[in-house]
Each structure stands twice: as structure tokens, then as C-alpha cells.
Amino acid sequence: VQLVESGGGLVQPGGSLRLSCAASTNILNFHAMAWYRQFPGKQRDVVAAISRDDVTSYIDSVKGRFTISKDNARNTVFLQMNSLKPEDTAVYYCQARFHPYGTDYWGEGTLVTVSS
């Protein structure tokens, strides 16, 4: 299984970015997919998740600003990020699991930098 992220970059505070994660397999086979982020020197933490049935969840700090979605036909998961803040600066990773307690599959990450 390969997960390939794209869409990161430099954006000013208040701006928007859309991250994409393209999977090498049918994403309907996954129990759930998620976006994580990692700050320098910190562990990787979940930001948003979406289940096979399109149930979504978010951490409090991104609710109302970020939206996770997926396009099953394109085997792609998205993270629309609006009203970006400098504290959103991190490497963002796509993650997937076939089963609730199964192996985690990861992309290589994409850097998001929010700065003026």
C-alpha cells in the first residue's frame, strides 16, 4: 500500500491549502483514513479522521477550519484547511488502516508552513 501526499507549501496566516492523499489501493478497503501532523521535536498527532462510512472527527483546534473528505472513485482523501494560523505549521501525514487495530500505513508527509 502506498499513500502519496501533495498540496503542502507556504501560505500566509488566514490563507487556505488543500492537501491530497492518493492511495495505491481501493480506499473503501480501509476501515478509516486520517491526517496527522507533527511539530518539530514532537510526536505525530491526529488532526482529522474519516471512516469508510464517511463519519468524520476533528481535534478541537481545527474544528470549523479544516474539513476532511474523500473521493472513493479517485482513491483520494483530502484535507481542506482554511483560516490557517502560524501554529498549524507542521509536517502533515496521511494514515490508513484496513482494520480498527491493524497496521498503520503512512505517507511520507507534506510540509505546511503558515507565515507572513
Helices and strands as residue ranges (DSSP letters): E 3-6, E 9-11, E 17-23, G 27-29, E 32-38, E 44-51, E 56-58, G 60-62, E 66-71, G 72-74, E 76-81, G 86-88, E 90-97, E 105-106, E 110-114
